[in-house]
Amino acid sequence: MKMFIAGAAGRVAEELIADLIEDGHEVLAGARSPEKIKTGVKITPVHFDLHWEVAEMAAALADAEVVYFVAGSRGQDLLQTDLFGAVKLMQAAETQGIKRYIQLSSTYSMEPEKWRGTGLEKIMNYNIAKMFADHWLIDNTQLDYTILQPGSLEETTATGKISVNSGAMGLNPIPDVAKTLAELLKYPNTIKKVISMMGGSDEIDEALKSV
Ligand SMILES: NC(=O)c1ccc[n+]([C@@H]2O[C@H](COP(=O)([O-])OP(=O)(O)OC[C@H]3O[C@@H](n4cnc5c(N)ncnc54)[C@H](OP(=O)(O)O)[C@@H]3O)[C@@H](O)[C@H]2O)c1
């Protein structure tokens, strides 16, 4: 299948693109600086900015069949990128008739009662942006979404093992998050689901089968 990745120059995206290519997919790698994308036989760098209008985004999506949102502004541009940019990308996907939509979010994004006392109070504005973007996807689109919510991302090697929907927040090696995002495509039972994740003891495919 052909995937569109928003935020394709990011840390998660780089691993995700490699996983998708290994699984035989084709990738349209959407980035503000497409020259940053590692090119490959089935990877097409595409100029893309979450500040764009919906119609411009829709044109960039072209003939993609799946959209991944793995972009983020690292707290610098939360309203325009992490929130409104995310919403416009959903609208662009619907304009293009794309159904499958996978959004990278974060633990407790939709549970504001858990933001205080968990360390998340330090990133309140980020949480708010993610909460409303996640709610928009669920409440205001007809997309076949999956929302994946990891805790802190770590630049460590893959373990291949995770825990899902444990109710807790924990650390996540970036390659495990990327692999989980890629594997979601294989499990239709993950459609219309919000899945929290952290490092754990279950094989990724077993964990996803169980949701
Ligand atoms: N850090 C954590 O512990 C953590 C935990 C849970 C969830 N998350 C979520 O995971 C996401 C991905 O993490 P990451 O470490 O891969 O992030 P990252 O390395 O910062 O990558 C984010 C990408 O988003 C792109 N971006 C920013 N503004 C954009 C815009 N206006 N238009 C298009 N692209 C834009 C950036 O592009 P440029 O290369 O052009 O700057 C960057 O390549 C985060 O954004 C966050 O929402 C993070």
The ligand as an SDF file (V2000), in Angstrom:
LIG
                    3D

 48 52  0  0  0  0  0  0  0  0999 V2000
    9.0230   13.1440   22.9890 N   0  0  0  0  0  0  0  0  0  0  0  0
    8.2650   12.3170   23.6760 C   0  0  0  0  0  0  0  0  0  0  0  0
    8.6860   11.8000   24.7450 O   0  0  0  0  0  0  0  0  0  0  0  0
    6.9070   11.9450   23.1600 C   0  0  0  0  0  0  0  0  0  0  0  0
    6.0950   11.0950   23.9110 C   0  0  0  0  0  0  0  0  0  0  0  0
    4.8690   10.7070   23.3960 C   0  0  0  0  0  0  0  0  0  0  0  0
    4.4530   11.1720   22.1640 C   0  0  0  0  0  0  0  0  0  0  0  0
    5.2390   12.0110   21.4550 N   0  0  0  0  0  0  0  0  0  0  0  0
    4.7700   12.4790   20.1380 C   0  0  0  0  0  0  0  0  0  0  0  0
    5.5440   11.8700   19.1260 O   0  0  0  0  0  0  0  0  0  0  0  0
    5.7820   12.8160   18.1000 C   0  0  0  0  0  0  0  0  0  0  0  0
    6.9830   12.4080   17.2770 C   0  0  0  0  0  0  0  0  0  0  0  0
    8.1120   12.3670   18.0920 O   0  0  0  0  0  0  0  0  0  0  0  0
    9.5570   12.5470   17.4580 P   0  0  0  0  0  0  0  0  0  0  0  0
   10.5290   12.3980   18.5620 O   0  0  0  0  0  0  0  0  0  0  0  0
    9.6680   11.7120   16.2240 O   0  0  0  0  0  0  0  0  0  0  0  0
    9.4840   14.0740   17.0400 O   0  0  0  0  0  0  0  0  0  0  0  0
   10.5100   14.9150   16.1590 P   0  0  0  0  0  0  0  0  0  0  0  0
   11.7840   14.1710   15.9470 O   0  0  0  0  0  0  0  0  0  0  0  0
   10.5670   16.2750   16.7580 O   0  0  0  0  0  0  0  0  0  0  0  0
    9.7720   14.9690   14.7480 O   0  0  0  0  0  0  0  0  0  0  0  0
    8.6410   15.7510   14.5550 C   0  0  0  0  0  0  0  0  0  0  0  0
    8.6000   16.1530   13.0980 C   0  0  0  0  0  0  0  0  0  0  0  0
    7.4720   17.0230   12.9250 O   0  0  0  0  0  0  0  0  0  0  0  0
    7.8410   17.9430   11.9450 C   0  0  0  0  0  0  0  0  0  0  0  0
    7.0870   19.1880   11.9710 N   0  0  0  0  0  0  0  0  0  0  0  0
    7.1120   20.1590   12.9170 C   0  0  0  0  0  0  0  0  0  0  0  0
    6.3420   21.1860   12.5380 N   0  0  0  0  0  0  0  0  0  0  0  0
    5.8300   20.8600   11.3160 C   0  0  0  0  0  0  0  0  0  0  0  0
    4.9790   21.5220   10.3910 C   0  0  0  0  0  0  0  0  0  0  0  0
    4.4670   22.7420   10.6300 N   0  0  0  0  0  0  0  0  0  0  0  0
    4.6820   20.9050    9.2450 N   0  0  0  0  0  0  0  0  0  0  0  0
    5.1610   19.6720    8.9620 C   0  0  0  0  0  0  0  0  0  0  0  0
    5.9830   18.9990    9.7910 N   0  0  0  0  0  0  0  0  0  0  0  0
    6.3080   19.5900   10.9540 C   0  0  0  0  0  0  0  0  0  0  0  0
    9.3020   18.2610   12.1990 C   0  0  0  0  0  0  0  0  0  0  0  0
    9.8210   18.7220   10.9730 O   0  0  0  0  0  0  0  0  0  0  0  0
   11.2270   19.4720   10.8150 P   0  0  0  0  0  0  0  0  0  0  0  0
   12.2010   18.3450   10.6690 O   0  0  0  0  0  0  0  0  0  0  0  0
   11.0260   20.2790    9.5790 O   0  0  0  0  0  0  0  0  0  0  0  0
   11.4080   20.2880   12.0530 O   0  0  0  0  0  0  0  0  0  0  0  0
    9.8480   16.9120   12.6460 C   0  0  0  0  0  0  0  0  0  0  0  0
   10.4750   16.2280   11.5980 O   0  0  0  0  0  0  0  0  0  0  0  0
    5.9430   14.1200   18.8700 C   0  0  0  0  0  0  0  0  0  0  0  0
    5.7040   15.2270   18.0550 O   0  0  0  0  0  0  0  0  0  0  0  0
    4.9290   13.9850   19.9720 C   0  0  0  0  0  0  0  0  0  0  0  0
    3.6690   14.5010   19.5800 O   0  0  0  0  0  0  0  0  0  0  0  0
    6.4610   12.4040   21.9240 C   0  0  0  0  0  0  0  0  0  0  0  0
  1  2  1  0
  2  3  2  0
  2  4  1  0
  4  5  1  0
  4 48  2  0
  5  6  2  0
  6  7  1  0
  7  8  2  0
  8  9  1  0
  8 48  1  0
  9 10  1  0
  9 46  1  0
 10 11  1  0
 11 12  1  0
 11 44  1  0
 12 13  1  0
 13 14  1  0
 14 15  2  0
 14 16  1  0
 14 17  1  0
 17 18  1  0
 18 19  2  0
 18 20  1  0
 18 21  1  0
 21 22  1  0
 22 23  1  0
 23 24  1  0
 23 42  1  0
 24 25  1  0
 25 26  1  0
 25 36  1  0
 26 27  1  0
 26 35  1  0
 27 28  2  0
 28 29  1  0
 29 30  1  0
 29 35  2  0
 30 31  1  0
 30 32  2  0
 32 33  1  0
 33 34  2  0
 34 35  1  0
 36 37  1  0
 36 42  1  0
 37 38  1  0
 38 39  2  0
 38 40  1  0
 38 41  1  0
 42 43  1  0
 44 45  1  0
 44 46  1  0
 46 47  1  0
M  CHG  2   8   1  16  -1
M  END
$$$$
